[in-house]
Amino acid sequence: MDPKVAPETGSTTTPGETRPDLERTLSRIEARLARLEQALDPIKEATAAAPAFTSTAVDVLDDWANQHGDLDERLRTLSGLETTRKRWKSKHFSTHPRSR
């Protein structure tokens, strides 16, 4: 921790500091803020790009789904075919001697 920061108050100055000391302290604070802003720049850029990236990803998935048919419709069709198969099987094989 910076020796000029008093842990109990968080102050960056001491009571006996002179104007040049305050200016040096302010310069250190400004340098730290500049480093912090630099560190946050990639996060800021990524956050700004997120809506466009998400939109592109959804468009790609929509295009793929349109090329390969509606998934919900396919599942309903498969479910209907399975129901039809079970009905047909029960109708045609329920009286058959081997099915008993």
C-alpha positions as CSV (number, residue, x, y, z in Angstrom):
1,M,0.0,0.0,0.0
2,D,1.1,3.6,-0.7
3,P,2.9,4.9,2.4
4,K,1.1,8.2,2.0
5,V,-2.4,6.6,2.4
6,A,-3.6,6.5,5.9
7,P,-5.4,3.2,6.3
8,E,-8.0,4.4,8.8
9,T,-9.1,7.4,6.7
10,G,-8.2,6.6,3.2
11,S,-6.6,10.0,2.9
12,T,-3.7,10.5,0.5
13,T,-2.4,13.5,2.3
14,T,-1.0,14.2,5.7
15,P,-1.6,17.3,7.8
16,G,1.9,18.7,7.2
17,E,2.0,18.3,3.4
18,T,2.9,21.3,1.4
19,R,1.5,22.4,-2.0
20,P,4.3,20.6,-4.0
21,D,3.5,17.4,-2.0
22,L,-0.2,17.8,-2.8
23,E,0.6,18.3,-6.5
24,R,2.8,15.1,-6.5
25,T,-0.1,13.2,-4.8
26,L,-2.5,14.5,-7.3
27,S,-0.2,13.5,-10.1
28,R,0.0,10.0,-8.7
29,I,-3.8,9.8,-8.5
30,E,-4.1,11.0,-12.1
31,A,-1.5,8.4,-13.2
32,R,-3.4,5.6,-11.4
33,L,-6.7,6.8,-13.0
34,A,-5.1,6.8,-16.4
35,R,-3.8,3.2,-15.9
36,L,-7.2,2.2,-14.7
37,E,-8.9,3.7,-17.7
38,Q,-6.4,1.9,-20.0
39,A,-7.2,-1.4,-18.3
40,L,-10.9,-0.8,-18.7
41,D,-10.8,0.1,-22.4
42,P,-10.9,-3.5,-23.7
43,I,-13.9,-4.2,-21.5
44,K,-15.6,-1.0,-22.7
45,E,-15.0,-2.0,-26.3
46,A,-16.3,-5.5,-25.8
47,T,-19.4,-4.2,-24.1
48,A,-20.0,-1.8,-27.0
49,A,-19.6,-4.6,-29.5
50,A,-21.8,-7.2,-27.6
51,P,-25.2,-6.1,-29.1
52,A,-23.9,-6.3,-32.7
53,F,-22.1,-9.6,-32.0
54,T,-25.3,-11.1,-30.4
55,S,-27.4,-9.9,-33.3
56,T,-25.0,-11.5,-35.8
57,A,-25.0,-14.8,-33.9
58,V,-28.8,-14.9,-33.8
59,D,-29.0,-14.1,-37.5
60,V,-26.6,-16.9,-38.3
61,L,-28.7,-19.3,-36.2
62,D,-31.9,-18.1,-37.8
63,D,-30.5,-18.7,-41.3
64,W,-29.3,-22.2,-40.3
65,A,-32.7,-23.0,-38.8
66,N,-34.5,-21.8,-42.0
67,Q,-32.2,-23.9,-44.2
68,H,-32.8,-27.0,-42.1
69,G,-36.5,-26.5,-41.5
70,D,-38.4,-25.5,-38.4
71,L,-37.2,-27.6,-35.5
72,D,-40.5,-27.3,-33.6
73,E,-42.3,-28.5,-36.7
74,R,-40.0,-31.4,-37.1
75,L,-40.4,-32.5,-33.5
76,R,-44.2,-32.3,-33.8
77,T,-44.1,-34.3,-37.0
78,L,-41.9,-37.0,-35.4
79,S,-44.2,-37.1,-32.4
80,G,-47.2,-37.5,-34.7
81,L,-45.5,-40.2,-36.6
82,E,-44.7,-42.1,-33.4
83,T,-48.3,-41.8,-32.2
84,T,-49.5,-43.0,-35.6
85,R,-47.1,-45.9,-35.5
86,K,-48.2,-46.9,-32.0
87,R,-51.9,-46.8,-33.0
88,W,-51.2,-48.8,-36.2
89,K,-49.2,-51.4,-34.3
90,S,-51.8,-51.7,-31.5
91,K,-54.6,-52.1,-34.1
92,H,-52.8,-54.6,-36.3
93,F,-50.9,-56.7,-33.8
94,S,-53.1,-56.6,-30.7
95,T,-55.1,-59.6,-31.9
96,H,-52.2,-61.5,-33.3
97,P,-51.3,-64.6,-31.4
98,R,-47.7,-63.7,-31.1
99,S,-48.4,-60.4,-29.4
100,R,-50.2,-62.0,-26.5
